[in-house]
Amino acid sequence: MEDVSSWKINYGERGDNRKTIHSFISDREKYNHRLTIPMLAVPGRMKPDNLNDHQLLALWAADCAEHVLETFTDAEPDDDRPRAAIAAARDWVRGVLRMTDARAAAFAAHAAARDTNSESARFVARAAGHAAATAHVAAHAQHAAGYALKAASDVDNERDWQRKHLATHLRPQFFPDGRGG
């Protein structure tokens, strides 16, 4: 699998002046197809039934990322981008931040992931980026949880922690094994 961390994003303008990603540019060739990103957390399809569930997922994603944030701050004490992304997810839920601003915080956290040399810190920054991106698409919540699992020193305890902190009615979508905690 090719390392996409060095890819540049080529933005195009839409008629309503919003930017949209229309292609990915690598140093070797142009990619005009959609990227397939594997689900990292749990099997199953996630789509919230309403805005409240979407907000609950954003808060849960932020909690998952924050639960392992110390790993990043130990490795990169002067980089606040993942912490800012977690705050952006929560601010979006409170209605004080627009979704587009939360997405910008997500991109910044992913940039922090590219900038660190620590693999565990990279996973934390990715978790934070996906937490903020949950404001845009709720399915990012499971990626936040998945990267938090990859960053955790004890995966089983982290997964149990995640189960317990997810709203009960949403657990079957993320933990279909019936161990909803």
C-alpha positions in Angstrom: 0.0 0.0 0.0 1.4 3.4 -0.9 2.1 5.9 1.8 -0.4 8.7 1.2 0.9 11.0 4.0 3.0 13.0 1.6 0.2 13.6 -0.9 -0.9 17.1 -1.7 -4.6 17.8 -2.0 -5.7 19.6 -5.1 -8.8 21.7 -4.3 -11.3 22.8 -6.9 -13.9 25.5 -6.6 -17.6 24.8 -6.6 -20.2 27.2 -7.9 -21.1 28.2 -4.3 -17.4 29.1 -3.6 -17.0 26.2 -1.2 -13.8 24.2 -1.8 -14.1 20.5 -2.7 -11.4 18.0 -3.1 -11.5 16.8 -6.7 -8.2 14.9 -7.0 -5.2 13.8 -5.1 -1.7 14.5 -6.4 1.3 12.4 -5.5 4.9 12.9 -6.6 4.6 10.1 -9.1 1.1 10.2 -10.5 -2.3 11.8 -10.3 -5.1 9.9 -8.5 -8.6 10.7 -9.6 -10.3 7.8 -7.8 -11.7 7.6 -4.4 -9.5 6.3 -1.6 -10.6 3.3 0.3 -9.8 3.6 4.0 -10.3 0.5 6.1 -12.6 0.6 9.1 -10.3 0.4 12.1 -12.5 0.2 15.1 -15.3 -2.4 14.7 -17.3 -4.0 11.9 -20.7 -2.7 10.9 -22.1 0.3 9.2 -22.7 3.5 11.2 -25.2 6.1 10.3 -26.9 8.1 13.0 -30.7 8.4 12.9 -30.7 12.1 14.0 -28.6 15.1 14.9 -28.6 14.2 18.5 -27.0 10.8 17.8 -24.5 12.5 15.5 -23.6 14.9 18.3 -23.3 12.0 20.8 -20.9 10.3 18.4 -18.8 13.4 18.1 -18.5 13.7 21.9 -17.7 10.0 22.1 -15.0 10.3 19.4 -13.5 13.3 21.3 -13.5 11.4 24.5 -11.8 8.4 22.8 -9.1 10.7 21.4 -8.7 12.6 24.7 -8.3 9.3 26.6 -5.0 8.6 24.8 -4.0 12.2 24.3 -1.2 12.0 26.9 0.7 9.8 24.5 0.9 12.6 22.0 1.6 15.4 24.5 4.5 13.3 25.9 6.1 13.0 22.5 5.2 16.4 21.1 4.7 18.8 24.1 4.6 22.0 22.0 2.1 20.8 19.5 -1.5 21.6 20.4 -3.2 20.7 17.1 -4.7 17.3 18.3 -6.0 19.0 21.6 -7.5 21.8 19.5 -9.2 19.2 17.2 -10.7 17.5 20.2 -12.0 20.9 21.5 -13.3 21.6 18.0 -15.5 18.5 18.0 -16.9 19.5 21.4 -17.4 23.1 20.3 -19.3 21.9 17.2 -21.7 19.9 19.4 -22.2 23.0 21.6 -23.0 25.0 18.5 -20.2 27.5 18.9 -18.2 26.2 15.9 -19.2 25.6 12.3 -18.7 22.2 10.8 -16.2 23.7 8.3 -14.1 25.0 11.2 -14.1 21.6 12.8 -12.9 20.1 9.5 -10.1 22.6 9.4 -9.1 21.5 12.9 -9.2 17.9 11.7 -6.9 18.6 8.9 -4.5 20.3 11.3 -4.5 17.3 13.6 -3.7 15.0 10.6 -0.9 17.4 9.7 0.4 16.9 13.3 0.3 13.1 12.7 2.5 13.5 9.7 4.9 15.7 11.6 5.6 13.4 14.5 8.2 10.6 14.5 6.4 8.6 17.1 4.0 6.0 15.8 1.8 6.0 18.9 1.7 9.8 18.8 0.7 9.6 15.2 -2.2 7.4 16.1 -3.4 9.8 18.7 -3.2 12.7 16.3 -5.2 10.7 13.8 -7.8 9.9 16.5 -8.1 13.6 17.3 -8.4 14.4 13.6 -11.2 11.9 13.1 -13.0 13.2 16.2 -13.1 16.7 14.7 -14.1 15.3 11.3 -17.1 13.6 12.9 -18.8 17.0 12.8 -18.7 16.6 9.0 -19.5 12.8 8.7 -20.5 10.8 11.7 -18.7 7.7 10.5 -15.4 9.3 11.4 -16.3 8.4 15.0 -15.3 4.8 14.5 -12.0 5.8 13.0 -11.3 8.0 16.0 -12.0 5.0 18.2 -9.9 2.8 16.0 -6.9 5.0 16.1 -7.3 5.4 19.9 -7.1 1.6 20.2 -4.0 1.6 18.1 -2.4 4.2 20.4 -3.4 2.5 23.6 -0.9 0.4 25.6 -3.7 -2.0 26.7 -6.1 -2.5 23.8 -8.6 -4.7 25.7 -9.0 -2.1 28.5 -9.2 0.7 26.0 -12.0 -1.1 24.1 -13.9 -1.7 27.3 -13.5 1.9 28.2 -14.8 2.9 24.8 -17.9 0.6 25.2 -18.7 2.1 28.6 -18.5 5.7 27.3 -20.7 5.2 24.2 -24.4 5.9 24.5 -26.1 2.6 25.2 -28.5 2.8 22.2 -25.5 3.3 19.9 -23.4 0.4 21.2 -24.8 -2.3 19.0 -23.6 -0.4 15.9 -20.0 -0.3 17.2 -19.9 -3.4 19.3 -22.1 -6.0 17.6 -20.6 -8.8 19.6 -23.2 -8.2 22.3 -20.7 -7.0 24.9 -22.1 -3.5 25.0 -20.7 -3.0 28.5 
